[in-house]
Amino acid sequence: MITVTEQLKNVFEANPLYSKEGQGLNAEVIARFFLPFSSVVWLVTEAEQQEDGDWLFFGYCHIQEWEWGYVLLSQIQEVNVRGLTVQLDKGLKTGITVKACLN
């Protein structure tokens, strides 16, 4: 289970949807979610809390191929592959770009 701490909530609220429009691979990643032992990853660049408390993210993700798109936190939390669940990268460096995460 991924917990949105007060600190993470503050980061999400400081980076609303469309705030990095046009920055592409130079956009700052505010959260990185990954499925251990796989290439599945979500590089979140923007976030917005929904009326039901869920979070809608925009970013660059890799499931079978890299693509930009939207995903809900609840959808990320539903992923379960043979008992493995998605984790939050707690060691993500502040200010890192999408491009830097790809190297």
Backbone bond lengths (Angstrom), bond angles and torsions (degrees), N, CA, C in turn:
res aa  C-N    CA-C-N  psi(-1)  N-CA   C-N-CA  omega(-1)  CA-C   N-CA-C  phi
1 M - - - 1.454 - - 1.528 109.29 -
2 I 1.294 116.07 130.06 1.462 122.22 178.78 1.525 108.20 -92.25
3 T 1.317 116.25 123.86 1.455 121.78 -179.94 1.520 109.68 -102.20
4 V 1.316 116.40 128.02 1.463 120.94 175.50 1.528 106.89 -88.28
5 T 1.332 115.07 102.45 1.459 120.97 179.17 1.526 109.50 -72.89
6 E 1.309 116.19 168.42 1.464 120.79 177.30 1.528 110.47 -60.32
7 Q 1.332 116.83 -39.63 1.466 121.33 178.59 1.527 110.61 -63.12
8 L 1.323 117.07 -45.50 1.462 121.13 179.52 1.524 110.59 -66.07
9 K 1.312 116.94 -39.51 1.468 121.30 177.04 1.525 110.35 -59.40
10 N 1.323 117.26 -41.81 1.466 121.18 178.33 1.524 111.36 -62.73
11 V 1.330 116.61 -40.28 1.470 120.85 177.52 1.523 109.76 -64.32
12 F 1.323 117.11 -45.53 1.463 120.87 179.21 1.526 110.82 -60.05
13 E 1.327 116.86 -46.58 1.469 120.79 -177.71 1.525 112.34 -65.60
14 A 1.325 117.43 -26.64 1.466 121.71 179.07 1.527 112.31 -80.15
15 N 1.338 117.00 -5.98 1.466 122.17 -177.39 1.524 110.08 -132.17
16 P 1.342 117.00 67.67 1.468 120.45 -176.38 1.530 112.58 -68.25
17 L 1.334 114.86 164.44 1.466 120.19 177.01 1.517 110.30 -54.24
18 Y 1.311 116.44 141.57 1.467 126.75 178.49 1.526 113.42 73.22
19 S 1.330 119.01 2.32 1.460 120.72 -178.56 1.524 112.72 -72.22
20 K 1.318 117.96 -17.97 1.467 121.21 -178.56 1.524 111.44 -120.14
21 E 1.319 114.92 21.34 1.462 120.96 -178.25 1.522 110.34 -54.58
22 G 1.322 115.96 132.00 1.455 122.17 177.83 1.519 114.67 88.11
23 Q 1.324 118.62 -6.99 1.466 120.85 -178.36 1.526 112.65 -81.99
24 G 1.318 116.57 -21.40 1.463 120.34 177.50 1.517 112.93 53.58
25 L 1.331 116.13 -132.47 1.460 121.65 -176.66 1.523 112.98 -67.12
26 N 1.339 117.57 -11.72 1.464 121.10 178.09 1.528 112.86 -88.78
27 A 1.322 117.91 -0.37 1.467 121.56 178.68 1.529 109.91 -69.15
28 E 1.323 115.57 143.88 1.465 121.03 177.36 1.528 109.90 -73.64
29 V 1.318 115.51 136.14 1.460 122.01 176.28 1.528 107.86 -86.55
30 I 1.332 117.05 124.91 1.465 120.75 -178.35 1.527 112.39 -99.64
31 A 1.320 117.04 -16.09 1.471 121.65 175.46 1.523 108.02 -159.38
32 R 1.320 114.94 146.26 1.465 121.06 176.77 1.522 107.38 -127.72
33 F 1.329 115.12 121.84 1.455 121.77 176.02 1.526 107.56 -110.67
34 F 1.328 117.24 141.21 1.462 120.19 -177.83 1.521 110.81 -145.85
35 L 1.322 114.95 152.62 1.459 121.87 173.76 1.527 106.70 -99.11
36 P 1.338 118.29 115.30 1.466 120.79 -177.57 1.529 112.81 -53.85
37 F 1.323 114.45 146.13 1.461 123.02 176.67 1.523 112.81 62.32
38 S 1.333 116.13 30.20 1.466 120.78 178.28 1.527 108.60 -149.80
39 S 1.311 115.87 176.59 1.469 120.88 176.48 1.530 111.51 -97.90
40 V 1.327 117.36 8.49 1.465 121.78 -178.56 1.527 109.34 -75.12
41 V 1.349 115.45 124.75 1.466 120.34 -177.38 1.524 110.03 -153.31
42 W 1.318 115.21 146.85 1.468 122.61 173.15 1.516 107.07 -121.64
43 L 1.332 117.55 122.42 1.459 123.12 175.75 1.521 106.73 -104.94
44 V 1.313 116.90 100.31 1.465 122.85 -173.88 1.525 109.69 -84.10
45 T 1.338 115.91 129.35 1.465 120.82 178.61 1.521 112.94 -113.29
46 E 1.328 117.09 -22.10 1.469 121.72 -177.93 1.530 108.90 -144.30
47 A 1.338 116.11 153.50 1.465 119.58 -177.52 1.521 110.91 -149.49
48 E 1.325 114.61 151.89 1.469 120.36 175.77 1.525 108.70 -149.42
49 Q 1.322 116.10 127.00 1.460 119.63 177.79 1.521 109.26 -76.20
50 Q 1.317 115.65 135.29 1.453 122.55 -178.92 1.528 110.20 -89.64
51 E 1.314 116.01 165.39 1.468 120.86 -178.84 1.525 112.67 -58.60
52 D 1.338 116.69 -30.12 1.468 120.32 -179.25 1.530 112.74 -85.72
53 G 1.345 117.09 3.58 1.458 121.33 179.00 1.514 114.43 94.54
54 D 1.331 117.48 -14.53 1.459 121.94 177.38 1.531 108.72 -68.73
55 W 1.314 116.73 165.29 1.463 121.60 177.24 1.519 109.78 -115.05
56 L 1.325 116.88 132.39 1.459 122.86 173.59 1.513 106.86 -100.37
57 F 1.336 116.09 125.00 1.458 122.02 -179.01 1.518 110.67 -112.10
58 F 1.331 115.32 151.94 1.456 121.79 168.12 1.516 106.13 -123.70
59 G 1.314 115.48 140.66 1.455 119.07 178.44 1.511 111.70 176.43
60 Y 1.310 114.48 -165.61 1.459 123.83 -176.72 1.524 106.75 -107.37
61 C 1.322 116.84 125.31 1.460 118.45 -177.22 1.523 111.27 -130.30
62 H 1.325 113.99 156.88 1.458 120.82 176.95 1.520 108.36 -129.28
63 I 1.329 115.22 115.04 1.455 120.33 172.01 1.529 106.61 -115.89
64 Q 1.329 116.44 -62.66 1.462 120.16 170.77 1.521 110.43 -113.53
65 E 1.321 116.10 -25.51 1.462 122.30 175.21 1.523 107.69 -153.15
66 W 1.336 116.90 161.84 1.458 121.28 -179.51 1.516 110.34 -75.03
67 E 1.339 115.95 136.30 1.458 120.74 175.86 1.524 110.38 -159.43
68 W 1.335 115.42 151.48 1.458 122.37 174.27 1.519 108.39 -84.13
69 G 1.322 116.60 145.24 1.449 118.15 176.89 1.512 113.37 175.37
70 Y 1.322 113.98 -176.93 1.462 123.20 -178.54 1.519 109.75 -107.02
71 V 1.324 115.91 147.60 1.461 121.70 175.91 1.529 107.92 -153.09
72 L 1.308 115.23 145.93 1.463 120.80 174.97 1.527 109.78 -89.93
73 L 1.313 116.58 146.23 1.461 120.51 175.67 1.526 109.98 -56.91
74 S 1.316 117.59 -39.61 1.470 120.59 179.66 1.526 111.51 -60.44
75 Q 1.330 117.86 -34.05 1.467 120.99 177.64 1.526 110.67 -68.82
76 I 1.326 116.25 -41.13 1.464 120.53 177.98 1.527 109.55 -62.63
77 Q 1.323 116.53 -40.98 1.464 120.90 -178.11 1.523 112.82 -69.31
78 E 1.318 118.05 -20.60 1.468 121.53 179.41 1.523 112.72 -77.73
79 V 1.324 118.05 -17.01 1.464 121.06 -177.22 1.529 109.05 -66.06
80 N 1.322 115.18 126.67 1.456 121.94 178.26 1.521 107.19 -148.54
81 V 1.325 115.78 111.20 1.461 121.60 -179.63 1.524 107.68 -115.64
82 R 1.320 115.37 104.36 1.471 121.72 179.95 1.529 111.82 51.46
83 G 1.306 115.21 42.51 1.457 120.60 177.24 1.520 115.18 90.00
84 L 1.335 117.23 -10.03 1.464 120.51 177.43 1.517 109.45 -87.13
85 T 1.310 116.27 133.72 1.460 121.43 178.69 1.521 109.96 -119.88
86 V 1.306 115.67 162.08 1.461 121.80 -178.27 1.525 109.65 -69.07
87 Q 1.329 114.72 141.21 1.463 122.50 -179.22 1.527 109.96 -117.78
88 L 1.323 116.01 155.13 1.458 122.86 172.55 1.517 107.70 -91.53
89 D 1.329 117.30 131.04 1.463 121.87 176.34 1.524 107.93 -75.54
90 K 1.313 116.39 100.50 1.464 121.15 -177.54 1.524 112.25 -78.03
91 G 1.328 117.49 -8.69 1.460 121.57 179.60 1.520 113.62 -101.22
92 L 1.330 117.29 12.43 1.463 120.98 -179.25 1.524 109.86 -61.68
93 K 1.333 116.32 129.20 1.463 121.41 -179.76 1.524 110.46 -77.04
94 T 1.307 116.35 138.11 1.462 121.87 176.51 1.522 109.27 -65.26
95 G 1.323 116.40 136.21 1.458 121.48 176.23 1.516 115.43 86.87
96 I 1.322 118.72 -1.11 1.465 120.93 -179.29 1.529 109.86 -72.26
97 T 1.313 116.12 140.15 1.462 121.46 -178.63 1.528 110.87 -93.16
98 V 1.322 114.49 165.74 1.465 119.89 175.06 1.523 109.05 -57.11
99 K 1.324 116.58 -46.25 1.474 121.28 -178.78 1.524 111.19 -56.27
100 A 1.326 117.60 -44.11 1.464 121.47 -179.55 1.526 111.47 -66.04
101 C 1.309 117.61 -32.69 1.471 121.21 178.39 1.525 111.81 -69.63
102 L 1.311 117.24 -22.32 1.464 121.06 -177.28 1.519 112.41 -83.37
103 N 1.314 117.13 -13.23 1.478 120.94 -178.83 1.503 112.03 -88.64
